[in-house]
Amino acid sequence: MDFDLTEEQEMLRNTVVKLMQRHAPPEALRRWDRERTFPEELYAAWAEAGLLRLPFPQEVGGLGGDAVDLAVVVYEISRVSTDLAMAFSGSIFCGLNVLRKGSEEQKQAWLPRLLNGDIKFAIGISEPDAGSDVGALRTTAVRDGDHYIVNGQKLWTTGAGLKNSVISAYVKTDRAAHYRKGMSLLLIDNNMPGVELRKLGMLGRRSVGTYEVFLKDVRVPADRLIGGEGGGWDCLMSGLQYERAVSAAGNSGGSQAVLDLAISYARERVQFGQPIGSFQSIGHMLADMQCDVEASKLFMWRAAWLVAKDRDALKEITQAKLFTSEAYAKIANMGVQIMGGYGLNEEFDMQRYFRDSRSATIAAGTSQTQRNLLANLMGMKSR
Protein backbone atom coordinates (compact mmCIF):
# COMPACT_ATOMS: atom_id res chain seq x y z
CA MET A 1 0.00 0.00 0.00
CA ASP A 2 1.32 3.44 -0.94
CA PHE A 3 1.14 5.83 2.01
CA ASP A 4 2.48 8.83 0.09
CA LEU A 5 0.14 11.72 -0.56
CA THR A 6 -0.28 12.70 -4.18
CA GLU A 7 1.29 15.93 -5.42
CA GLU A 8 -2.14 17.57 -5.33
CA GLN A 9 -2.75 16.39 -1.77
CA GLU A 10 0.63 17.76 -0.65
CA MET A 11 -0.31 21.10 -2.18
CA LEU A 12 -3.63 20.94 -0.37
CA ARG A 13 -1.92 20.15 2.92
CA ASN A 14 0.51 23.05 2.51
CA THR A 15 -2.36 25.39 1.70
CA VAL A 16 -4.19 24.45 4.90
CA VAL A 17 -1.03 24.75 7.01
CA LYS A 18 -0.30 28.25 5.70
CA LEU A 19 -3.93 29.34 6.00
CA MET A 20 -4.10 28.26 9.64
CA GLN A 21 -0.79 29.93 10.44
CA ARG A 22 -2.06 33.18 8.94
CA HIS A 23 -5.59 33.22 10.31
CA ALA A 24 -5.29 31.23 13.55
CA PRO A 25 -2.01 32.15 15.29
CA PRO A 26 -1.45 30.86 18.85
CA GLU A 27 -2.28 34.14 20.58
CA ALA A 28 -5.60 34.35 18.70
CA LEU A 29 -6.45 30.75 19.55
CA ARG A 30 -5.89 31.43 23.24
CA ARG A 31 -8.08 34.53 23.08
CA TRP A 32 -10.93 32.75 21.27
CA ASP A 33 -10.81 29.91 23.78
CA ARG A 34 -10.66 32.28 26.75
CA GLU A 35 -13.45 34.55 25.47
CA ARG A 36 -15.49 31.66 24.05
CA THR A 37 -15.78 33.37 20.66
CA PHE A 38 -15.68 31.92 17.16
CA PRO A 39 -13.50 33.46 14.42
CA GLU A 40 -15.90 34.15 11.56
CA GLU A 41 -12.95 35.47 9.54
CA LEU A 42 -11.33 32.03 9.68
CA TYR A 43 -14.47 30.34 8.39
CA ALA A 44 -14.60 32.90 5.56
CA ALA A 45 -10.96 32.08 4.76
CA TRP A 46 -11.81 28.37 4.55
CA ALA A 47 -14.60 29.19 2.11
CA GLU A 48 -12.42 31.51 0.04
CA ALA A 49 -9.73 28.83 -0.23
CA GLY A 50 -12.33 26.35 -1.52
CA LEU A 51 -12.01 23.97 1.44
CA LEU A 52 -15.77 23.75 1.91
CA ARG A 53 -16.10 22.72 -1.75
CA LEU A 54 -13.59 19.92 -1.47
CA PRO A 55 -15.73 16.76 -1.01
CA PHE A 56 -18.62 17.87 -3.24
CA PRO A 57 -18.88 16.90 -6.93
CA GLN A 58 -18.16 19.43 -9.63
CA GLU A 59 -21.72 19.42 -10.91
CA VAL A 60 -22.88 21.18 -7.72
CA GLY A 61 -19.93 23.56 -7.58
CA GLY A 62 -17.54 21.32 -5.65
CA LEU A 63 -14.00 20.20 -6.33
CA GLY A 64 -14.65 16.46 -6.55
CA GLY A 65 -12.37 15.46 -3.68
CA ASP A 66 -12.67 12.24 -1.69
CA ALA A 67 -12.44 11.15 1.95
CA VAL A 68 -8.64 11.08 1.89
CA ASP A 69 -8.54 14.68 0.64
CA LEU A 70 -10.92 15.73 3.40
CA ALA A 71 -8.92 13.81 6.00
CA VAL A 72 -5.82 15.78 4.95
CA VAL A 73 -7.66 19.06 5.60
CA VAL A 74 -9.24 18.03 8.91
CA TYR A 75 -5.94 16.58 10.16
CA GLU A 76 -4.12 19.87 9.58
CA ILE A 77 -6.90 22.05 11.00
CA SER A 78 -7.00 19.81 14.07
CA ARG A 79 -3.26 20.11 14.63
CA VAL A 80 -4.05 23.75 15.32
CA SER A 81 -7.40 23.19 17.07
CA THR A 82 -9.72 20.19 17.22
CA ASP A 83 -12.34 22.64 18.46
CA LEU A 84 -12.29 24.76 15.31
CA ALA A 85 -12.26 21.62 13.17
CA MET A 86 -15.72 20.80 14.52
CA ALA A 87 -17.25 23.82 12.77
CA PHE A 88 -15.67 22.79 9.48
CA SER A 89 -16.55 19.10 9.75
CA GLY A 90 -20.10 19.62 11.00
CA SER A 91 -21.00 21.80 8.04
CA ILE A 92 -19.46 19.32 5.61
CA PHE A 93 -21.26 16.29 7.04
CA CYS A 94 -24.68 17.97 6.99
CA GLY A 95 -24.07 19.33 3.50
CA LEU A 96 -23.22 15.86 2.24
CA ASN A 97 -26.57 14.65 3.60
CA VAL A 98 -28.30 17.26 1.45
CA LEU A 99 -26.21 16.07 -1.51
CA ARG A 100 -27.07 12.40 -0.95
CA LYS A 101 -30.70 12.63 0.11
CA GLY A 102 -31.98 16.03 -0.98
CA SER A 103 -34.04 16.77 -4.07
CA GLU A 104 -32.54 18.69 -6.97
CA GLU A 105 -34.36 21.80 -5.80
CA GLN A 106 -32.96 21.39 -2.28
CA LYS A 107 -29.43 20.92 -3.58
CA GLN A 108 -29.72 24.11 -5.63
CA ALA A 109 -31.16 26.00 -2.67
CA TRP A 110 -28.70 24.93 0.01
CA LEU A 111 -25.38 23.75 -1.39
CA PRO A 112 -24.23 26.98 -3.11
CA ARG A 113 -24.82 28.88 0.14
CA LEU A 114 -22.83 26.31 2.09
CA LEU A 115 -19.95 26.13 -0.37
CA ASN A 116 -19.67 29.93 -0.46
CA GLY A 117 -19.55 30.09 3.33
CA ASP A 118 -22.83 32.03 3.57
CA ILE A 119 -24.31 29.44 5.96
CA LYS A 120 -23.05 26.81 8.35
CA PHE A 121 -24.69 23.56 9.39
CA ALA A 122 -24.97 22.10 12.89
CA ILE A 123 -25.96 18.51 13.68
CA GLY A 124 -28.99 18.26 15.99
CA ILE A 125 -29.44 14.69 17.19
CA SER A 126 -28.94 14.32 20.95
CA GLU A 127 -31.62 15.22 23.49
CA PRO A 128 -31.78 15.05 27.30
CA ASP A 129 -33.04 11.46 27.12
CA ALA A 130 -31.59 10.46 23.75
CA GLY A 131 -27.87 10.22 23.09
CA SER A 132 -26.50 6.90 21.89
CA ASP A 133 -30.13 5.68 21.95
CA VAL A 134 -31.34 7.59 18.90
CA GLY A 135 -34.65 5.76 19.04
CA ALA A 136 -35.53 7.69 22.20
CA LEU A 137 -35.90 11.02 20.35
CA ARG A 138 -38.87 13.02 21.59
CA THR A 139 -38.74 16.16 19.45
CA THR A 140 -41.77 16.09 17.19
CA ALA A 141 -42.70 17.62 13.85
CA VAL A 142 -46.38 17.70 12.91
CA ARG A 143 -47.46 18.54 9.35
CA ASP A 144 -49.58 21.67 9.07
CA GLY A 145 -50.26 22.51 5.45
CA ASP A 146 -47.01 23.63 3.85
CA HIS A 147 -45.15 23.62 7.16
CA TYR A 148 -44.12 21.37 10.02
CA ILE A 149 -44.67 22.50 13.60
CA VAL A 150 -41.66 21.44 15.63
CA ASN A 151 -41.59 21.08 19.41
CA GLY A 152 -38.86 19.65 21.56
CA GLN A 153 -35.33 20.09 22.75
CA LYS A 154 -31.86 19.31 21.42
CA LEU A 155 -28.73 19.00 23.52
CA TRP A 156 -24.97 19.02 22.85
CA THR A 157 -25.55 20.70 19.48
CA THR A 158 -22.10 21.86 18.40
CA GLY A 159 -22.04 25.21 16.63
CA ALA A 160 -25.80 25.79 16.76
CA GLY A 161 -25.34 29.39 17.85
CA LEU A 162 -22.81 30.44 15.23
CA LYS A 163 -23.68 33.14 12.71
CA ASN A 164 -26.05 31.94 9.95
CA SER A 165 -26.15 28.42 11.34
CA VAL A 166 -28.79 25.95 10.14
CA ILE A 167 -29.60 23.07 12.45
CA SER A 168 -29.97 19.66 10.83
CA ALA A 169 -32.59 18.47 13.31
CA TYR A 170 -33.66 14.86 13.56
CA VAL A 171 -37.30 14.75 14.64
CA LYS A 172 -40.18 12.32 15.00
CA THR A 173 -42.84 12.72 12.35
CA ASP A 174 -44.62 9.46 13.24
CA ARG A 175 -44.62 8.65 16.94
CA ALA A 176 -46.37 5.33 16.38
CA ALA A 177 -43.79 3.96 13.94
CA HIS A 178 -40.47 2.32 14.72
CA TYR A 179 -37.80 4.98 14.97
CA ARG A 180 -36.19 3.81 11.72
CA LYS A 181 -39.44 4.65 9.95
CA GLY A 182 -40.78 7.49 12.04
CA MET A 183 -37.74 9.79 12.10
CA SER A 184 -37.22 12.68 9.68
CA LEU A 185 -34.61 15.35 9.00
CA LEU A 186 -35.55 19.05 8.93
CA LEU A 187 -33.33 22.08 8.31
CA ILE A 188 -34.08 24.79 10.89
CA ASP A 189 -32.45 28.24 10.89
CA ASN A 190 -31.09 29.07 14.32
CA ASN A 191 -32.93 32.42 14.29
CA MET A 192 -36.40 31.15 13.36
CA PRO A 193 -39.25 32.26 15.66
CA GLY A 194 -39.60 29.72 18.46
CA VAL A 195 -35.92 28.70 18.46
CA GLU A 196 -34.09 29.47 21.70
CA LEU A 197 -30.38 28.79 22.14
CA ARG A 198 -28.35 28.44 25.31
CA LYS A 199 -24.57 28.13 25.11
CA LEU A 200 -23.40 25.59 27.64
CA GLY A 201 -20.38 25.98 29.91
CA MET A 202 -18.20 23.06 28.82
CA LEU A 203 -14.76 21.83 29.84
CA GLY A 204 -13.39 22.12 26.31
CA ARG A 205 -14.23 23.10 22.73
CA ARG A 206 -15.27 26.54 23.90
CA SER A 207 -14.85 28.52 20.70
CA VAL A 208 -17.31 26.73 18.41
CA GLY A 209 -19.55 26.15 21.39
CA THR A 210 -21.94 23.46 22.56
CA TYR A 211 -25.59 24.48 22.71
CA GLU A 212 -28.92 23.49 24.16
CA VAL A 213 -31.68 24.19 21.63
CA PHE A 214 -35.30 24.71 22.63
CA LEU A 215 -37.91 24.40 19.86
CA LYS A 216 -41.37 25.74 20.64
CA ASP A 217 -44.00 25.77 17.89
CA VAL A 218 -41.32 26.42 15.27
CA ARG A 219 -42.91 26.64 11.83
CA VAL A 220 -40.54 25.02 9.35
CA PRO A 221 -41.41 25.03 5.63
CA ALA A 222 -42.05 21.52 4.36
CA ASP A 223 -39.54 22.00 1.56
CA ARG A 224 -36.83 21.81 4.25
CA LEU A 225 -37.59 18.13 4.80
CA ILE A 226 -34.55 16.16 3.56
CA GLY A 227 -34.99 12.60 2.36
CA GLY A 228 -38.77 12.57 2.62
CA GLU A 229 -40.97 11.97 5.64
CA GLY A 230 -39.66 9.00 7.59
CA GLY A 231 -36.29 9.19 5.83
CA GLY A 232 -34.30 10.52 8.76
CA TRP A 233 -32.72 7.20 9.67
CA ASP A 234 -31.43 6.74 6.14
CA CYS A 235 -29.98 10.27 6.23
CA LEU A 236 -28.29 9.57 9.54
CA MET A 237 -26.78 6.28 8.41
CA SER A 238 -25.79 7.45 4.94
CA GLY A 239 -22.92 9.56 6.23
CA LEU A 240 -21.90 7.52 9.27
CA GLN A 241 -18.80 5.93 7.78
CA TYR A 242 -17.63 9.18 6.20
CA GLU A 243 -18.16 11.09 9.44
CA ARG A 244 -16.25 8.65 11.64
CA ALA A 245 -13.35 8.33 9.20
CA VAL A 246 -12.94 12.10 9.17
CA SER A 247 -13.45 12.25 12.94
CA ALA A 248 -10.45 9.93 13.24
CA ALA A 249 -8.42 12.43 11.21
CA GLY A 250 -9.26 15.15 13.72
CA ASN A 251 -8.20 12.96 16.63
CA SER A 252 -4.95 12.07 14.87
CA GLY A 253 -4.14 15.70 14.14
CA GLY A 254 -4.77 16.70 17.73
CA SER A 255 -2.59 13.83 18.98
CA GLN A 256 0.29 14.88 16.72
CA ALA A 257 0.06 18.46 18.01
CA VAL A 258 0.22 17.27 21.62
CA LEU A 259 3.25 15.11 20.88
CA ASP A 260 5.02 18.01 19.17
CA LEU A 261 4.43 20.25 22.20
CA ALA A 262 5.62 17.56 24.63
CA ILE A 263 8.81 16.84 22.65
CA SER A 264 9.64 20.54 22.39
CA TYR A 265 9.16 21.02 26.12
CA ALA A 266 11.15 17.88 27.03
CA ARG A 267 14.09 19.15 24.98
CA GLU A 268 14.05 22.65 26.46
CA ARG A 269 13.13 22.01 30.09
CA VAL A 270 16.29 21.44 32.14
CA GLN A 271 16.23 19.80 35.57
CA PHE A 272 19.17 18.44 37.53
CA GLY A 273 21.46 19.81 34.86
CA GLN A 274 19.97 18.09 31.81
CA PRO A 275 16.88 18.19 29.57
CA ILE A 276 14.07 16.16 31.11
CA GLY A 277 13.66 14.22 27.86
CA SER A 278 16.96 12.51 28.66
CA PHE A 279 15.43 10.91 31.75
CA GLN A 280 14.24 7.41 31.02
CA SER A 281 10.83 7.95 32.63
CA ILE A 282 10.07 10.91 30.34
CA GLY A 283 11.72 9.40 27.27
CA HIS A 284 9.63 6.25 27.58
CA MET A 285 6.44 8.29 27.90
CA LEU A 286 7.30 10.13 24.71
CA ALA A 287 8.12 6.84 22.97
CA ASP A 288 4.71 5.43 23.92
CA MET A 289 3.03 8.62 22.72
CA GLN A 290 4.88 8.40 19.40
CA CYS A 291 3.70 4.81 18.87
CA ASP A 292 0.09 5.73 19.63
CA VAL A 293 0.24 8.71 17.27
CA GLU A 294 1.57 6.59 14.41
CA ALA A 295 -0.96 3.82 15.10
CA SER A 296 -3.74 6.42 15.04
CA LYS A 297 -2.58 7.63 11.64
CA LEU A 298 -2.54 4.10 10.26
CA PHE A 299 -6.07 3.43 11.47
CA MET A 300 -7.21 6.80 10.12
CA TRP A 301 -5.61 6.61 6.67
CA ARG A 302 -6.90 3.10 6.08
CA ALA A 303 -10.43 4.12 7.05
CA ALA A 304 -10.33 7.21 4.81
CA TRP A 305 -8.87 5.19 1.93
CA LEU A 306 -11.63 2.57 2.17
CA VAL A 307 -14.32 5.27 2.22
CA ALA A 308 -12.69 6.94 -0.79
CA LYS A 309 -12.87 3.60 -2.59
CA ASP A 310 -16.59 3.44 -1.71
CA ARG A 311 -16.14 0.18 0.16
CA ASP A 312 -18.25 -1.02 3.06
CA ALA A 313 -15.73 -0.66 5.85
CA LEU A 314 -17.86 -0.29 8.97
CA LYS A 315 -15.52 -2.42 11.07
CA GLU A 316 -12.37 -0.58 10.03
CA ILE A 317 -13.96 2.83 10.50
CA THR A 318 -15.34 1.90 13.91
CA GLN A 319 -11.87 0.70 14.93
CA ALA A 320 -10.37 3.97 13.71
CA LYS A 321 -12.85 6.11 15.62
CA LEU A 322 -12.43 4.08 18.81
CA PHE A 323 -8.63 3.90 18.77
CA THR A 324 -7.88 7.45 17.68
CA SER A 325 -10.27 9.03 20.18
CA GLU A 326 -8.95 7.06 23.13
CA ALA A 327 -5.36 7.63 21.99
CA TYR A 328 -5.96 11.40 21.77
CA ALA A 329 -7.30 11.55 25.33
CA LYS A 330 -4.46 9.35 26.60
CA ILE A 331 -1.73 11.27 24.77
CA ALA A 332 -3.06 14.64 25.95
CA ASN A 333 -3.11 13.39 29.54
CA MET A 334 0.52 12.28 29.22
CA GLY A 335 1.42 15.62 27.61
CA VAL A 336 0.10 17.47 30.65
CA GLN A 337 2.07 15.16 32.95
CA ILE A 338 5.31 15.82 31.07
CA MET A 339 4.84 19.58 31.23
CA GLY A 340 3.76 19.54 34.86
CA GLY A 341 2.32 22.85 36.07
CA TYR A 342 2.97 24.45 32.69
CA GLY A 343 0.65 21.87 31.13
CA LEU A 344 -2.22 23.21 33.23
CA ASN A 345 -1.42 26.89 32.73
CA GLU A 346 -3.68 28.89 30.41
CA GLU A 347 -0.65 30.69 28.97
CA PHE A 348 0.42 27.41 27.36
CA ASP A 349 -1.50 25.41 24.74
CA MET A 350 -1.23 21.94 26.28
CA GLN A 351 -4.16 22.51 28.62
CA ARG A 352 -6.40 23.48 25.68
CA TYR A 353 -5.61 20.26 23.82
CA PHE A 354 -6.13 18.32 27.05
CA ARG A 355 -9.58 19.85 27.58
CA ASP A 356 -10.61 19.50 23.94
CA SER A 357 -9.42 15.88 23.79
CA ARG A 358 -11.71 14.71 26.54
CA SER A 359 -14.83 14.88 24.38
CA ALA A 360 -13.23 12.75 21.63
CA THR A 361 -14.36 9.50 23.24
CA ILE A 362 -17.92 10.83 23.58
CA ALA A 363 -18.73 12.85 20.44
CA ALA A 364 -19.74 11.09 17.19
CA GLY A 365 -20.43 7.88 19.12
CA THR A 366 -19.05 6.96 22.53
CA SER A 367 -16.27 4.43 23.00
CA GLN A 368 -18.79 2.09 24.58
CA THR A 369 -21.01 2.33 21.49
CA GLN A 370 -18.02 1.63 19.24
CA ARG A 371 -17.08 -1.45 21.27
CA ASN A 372 -20.64 -2.76 21.16
CA LEU A 373 -20.71 -2.28 17.41
CA LEU A 374 -17.34 -3.98 16.95
CA ALA A 375 -18.43 -6.92 19.09
CA ASN A 376 -21.58 -7.27 16.99
CA LEU A 377 -19.52 -7.19 13.79
CA MET A 378 -17.39 -9.97 15.26
CA GLY A 379 -20.50 -12.13 15.71
CA MET A 380 -21.09 -11.36 19.40
CA LYS A 381 -24.54 -9.90 18.92
CA SER A 382 -26.33 -8.86 22.10
CA ARG A 383 -29.84 -10.14 22.62
Rosetta blueprint (number, residue, H / E / L):
1 M L
2 D L
3 F L
4 D L
5 L L
6 T L
7 E H
8 E H
9 Q H
10 E H
11 M H
12 L H
13 R H
14 N H
15 T H
16 V H
17 V H
18 K H
19 L H
20 M H
21 Q H
22 R H
23 H H
24 A L
25 P L
26 P H
27 E H
28 A H
29 L H
30 R H
31 R H
32 W H
33 D H
34 R H
35 E H
36 R L
37 T L
38 F L
39 P L
40 E H
41 E H
42 L H
43 Y H
44 A H
45 A H
46 W H
47 A H
48 E H
49 A L
50 G L
51 L H
52 L H
53 R H
54 L L
55 P L
56 F L
57 P L
58 Q H
59 E H
60 V H
61 G L
62 G L
63 L L
64 G L
65 G L
66 D L
67 A H
68 V H
69 D H
70 L H
71 A H
72 V H
73 V H
74 V H
75 Y H
76 E H
77 I H
78 S H
79 R H
80 V H
81 S L
82 T H
83 D H
84 L H
85 A H
86 M H
87 A H
88 F H
89 S H
90 G H
91 S H
92 I H
93 F H
94 C H
95 G H
96 L H
97 N H
98 V H
99 L H
100 R H
101 K H
102 G L
103 S L
104 E H
105 E H
106 Q H
107 K H
108 Q H
109 A H
110 W H
111 L H
112 P H
113 R H
114 L H
115 L H
116 N L
117 G L
118 D L
119 I L
120 K E
121 F E
122 A E
123 I E
124 G E
125 I L
126 S L
127 E E
128 P L
129 D L
130 A E
131 G L
132 S L
133 D L
134 V H
135 G H
136 A H
137 L L
138 R L
139 T L
140 T E
141 A E
142 V E
143 R E
144 D E
145 G L
146 D L
147 H E
148 Y E
149 I E
150 V E
151 N E
152 G E
153 Q E
154 K E
155 L E
156 W E
157 T E
158 T E
159 G L
160 A L
161 G L
162 L L
163 K L
164 N L
165 S E
166 V E
167 I E
168 S E
169 A E
170 Y E
171 V E
172 K E
173 T L
174 D L
175 R L
176 A L
177 A L
178 H L
179 Y H
180 R H
181 K H
182 G H
183 M E
184 S E
185 L E
186 L E
187 L E
188 I E
189 D E
190 N L
191 N L
192 M L
193 P L
194 G L
195 V E
196 E E
197 L E
198 R E
199 K E
200 L L
201 G L
202 M L
203 L L
204 G L
205 R L
206 R L
207 S L
208 V L
209 G L
210 T E
211 Y E
212 E E
213 V E
214 F E
215 L E
216 K E
217 D E
218 V E
219 R E
220 V E
221 P E
222 A H
223 D H
224 R H
225 L E
226 I E
227 G L
228 G L
229 E L
230 G L
231 G L
232 G H
233 W H
234 D H
235 C H
236 L H
237 M H
238 S H
239 G L
240 L H
241 Q H
242 Y H
243 E H
244 R H
245 A H
246 V H
247 S H
248 A H
249 A H
250 G H
251 N H
252 S H
253 G H
254 G H
255 S H
256 Q H
257 A H
258 V H
259 L H
260 D H
261 L H
262 A H
263 I H
264 S H
265 Y H
266 A H
267 R H
268 E H
269 R L
270 V E
271 Q E
272 F L
273 G L
274 Q E
275 P E
276 I H
277 G H
278 S H
279 F L
280 Q H
281 S H
282 I H
283 G H
284 H H
285 M H
286 L H
287 A H
288 D H
289 M H
290 Q H
291 C H
292 D H
293 V H
294 E H
295 A H
296 S H
297 K H
298 L H
299 F H
300 M H
301 W H
302 R H
303 A H
304 A H
305 W H
306 L H
307 V H
308 A H
309 K L
310 D L
311 R L
312 D L
313 A L
314 L H
315 K H
316 E H
317 I H
318 T H
319 Q H
320 A H
321 K H
322 L H
323 F H
324 T H
325 S H
326 E H
327 A H
328 Y H
329 A H
330 K H
331 I H
332 A H
333 N H
334 M H
335 G H
336 V H
337 Q H
338 I H
339 M H
340 G H
341 G H
342 Y H
343 G H
344 L H
345 N L
346 E L
347 E L
348 F L
349 D L
350 M H
351 Q H
352 R H
353 Y H
354 F H
355 R H
356 D H
357 S H
358 R H
359 S H
360 A H
361 T H
362 I L
363 A L
364 A L
365 G L
366 T L
367 S H
368 Q H
369 T H
370 Q H
371 R H
372 N H
373 L H
374 L H
375 A H
376 N H
377 L H
378 M L
379 G L
380 M L
381 K L
382 S L
383 R L
